[in-house]
Amino acid sequence: MDYRVLGKTGISVSRMCFGSLTMGPLCANLPVEQGADILYQAFLSGVSFVDTAEQYRTYPYIKAALDRLEEPERIVISTKTYGYTDREAAWAVEDARLALRRNRLDIFLLHEVRDLEDFQEREGAWRILSEAKANGVIKAIGLSTHSAAVVAWAAEQEEIDIIHPLVNMSGIGILDGSREDMLAAIHLAGQKGKGLFSMKALGGGALMHQAREALNWAFSQTDLDAVAVGCKDINEFRTNLGWFEGREPEEAAFLHLLDRNIAFDKEPRCHGCGACVERCAAGAMSIGEDGTAQWEKAKCIYCGYCIAACPWFCLSFC
């Protein structure tokens, strides 16, 4: 396993980051012990970096896996909050500390900053993260984003330590500009000393049938300190690890490459509230003429955020 330091933070991580979204309630919804087994095997294989978020609801998986380690503190955890206010962010920080049983958190990010106006509206939440860092509660702070413009802006901000951008070989899910625009912004951020680890190397699942090519492309981007890759079973993890190490793992023959779809449950029926539309940064959700939610598969990046946003629990992966 290769390791790098995230920018100027002094935090050393494995270049392969375990993306925990895929195994959690918003995607595969694995039983906690099953998900913890996969994480534990990843830790034994040299993975020392995990990506999560309060919305993913995967803290129990991570905690269960950490409990099996003799030195759980060697695992670096990056988490995120959608919070806008100081109260929301303070609650998110304490929730993470309690759920992970860590007095000091490694990395805490504002989740999915869409543009500069969005960041400014979250001033209260950012202030809490900054104060927590100043008080030694968090080691490094930053943001995640699907926007190349936000990455370029964040590169110039002294107080931002870490940037977690969306980038993949096809440019799926980038809010503004092209893949090349995102790569240029990432390069600038690297020159400015920001820690950089990417998301959606497989386009949230859209590139699963080109998985080896997509992962090889992601890991070849030298400006990225790490690449977060989601796994829902042990064969998938071992296959990703093998490709990362430049070999063809035998587990690749057992991969189940699913053509995932969004399911609209009949009961309760969609109320047309638009919460999923508002949450979907890819523009894959809309309200149709019949007043209910509609899904455009070609635009979907399979992040599962619409599922979490629905107050009526109408959406799920199938």
QUIBEL-V372656 format. One record per backbone hydrogen bond with DSSP energy under -0.5 kcal/mol. NH is the residue of the N-H (numbers start at 1). CO is the residue of the C=O. Records with the same first field share a line. If there is no record, write none. Layout:
# QUIBEL-V372656
NH = CO / CO
This chain:
# QUIBEL-V372656
4 = 13
6 = 11
7 = 5
8 = 193
9 = 6
12 = 10
13 = 4
15 = 2
17 = 15 / 227
18 = 49
19 = 17 / 229
20 = 18 / 51
23 = 20
24 = 20 / 21
25 = 56
27 = 24
28 = 22
29 = 24
30 = 23
35 = 31
36 = 32
37 = 33
38 = 34
39 = 35
40 = 36
41 = 37
42 = 38
43 = 39
44 = 40
45 = 41
46 = 43
47 = 42
50 = 76
51 = 18
52 = 78
54 = 80
56 = 53
57 = 53 / 54
58 = 53
62 = 58
63 = 59
64 = 60
65 = 61
66 = 62
67 = 63
68 = 65
69 = 66
72 = 69
74 = 71
75 = 72
76 = 48 / 74
78 = 50
79 = 77 / 107
81 = 109
89 = 85
90 = 86
91 = 87
92 = 88
93 = 89
94 = 90
95 = 91
96 = 92
97 = 93
98 = 94
99 = 95
100 = 96
101 = 97
102 = 97
105 = 137
107 = 77
108 = 140
109 = 79
110 = 142
111 = 81
113 = 144
114 = 112
119 = 115
120 = 116
121 = 117
122 = 118 / 119
123 = 120
124 = 84
125 = 84
126 = 122
127 = 123
128 = 124
129 = 125
130 = 126
131 = 127
132 = 128
133 = 129
134 = 130
135 = 131
136 = 133
137 = 132
138 = 132
139 = 105
140 = 106
142 = 108
143 = 162
144 = 110
145 = 164
148 = 176
151 = 147
152 = 148
153 = 149
154 = 150
155 = 151
156 = 152 / 153
157 = 154
158 = 156
160 = 157
161 = 141 / 159
162 = 141
163 = 195
164 = 143
165 = 163
166 = 145
167 = 165 / 199
171 = 168
174 = 171
175 = 146
182 = 178
183 = 179
184 = 180
185 = 181
186 = 182
187 = 183
188 = 184
189 = 185
190 = 186
191 = 187
192 = 188
193 = 190
194 = 189
195 = 161
197 = 163
198 = 226
199 = 165
201 = 228
203 = 200
205 = 202
206 = 203
207 = 202
208 = 205
210 = 207
211 = 208
214 = 210
215 = 211
216 = 212
217 = 213
218 = 214
219 = 215
220 = 216 / 217
221 = 218
222 = 220
224 = 221
225 = 196 / 223
226 = 196
227 = 15
228 = 198
229 = 17
231 = 19
237 = 233
238 = 234
239 = 235
240 = 236
241 = 237
242 = 238
243 = 239
244 = 240
245 = 241
246 = 243
247 = 242
249 = 247
252 = 249
253 = 250
254 = 251
255 = 252
257 = 255
258 = 256
260 = 258
263 = 316
265 = 263 / 314
278 = 274
279 = 275
280 = 276
281 = 279
283 = 280
286 = 294
288 = 286 / 292
291 = 288
294 = 286
296 = 284
297 = 295
299 = 296
300 = 296 / 297
308 = 304
309 = 305
310 = 306
313 = 310
316 = 263
318 = 261
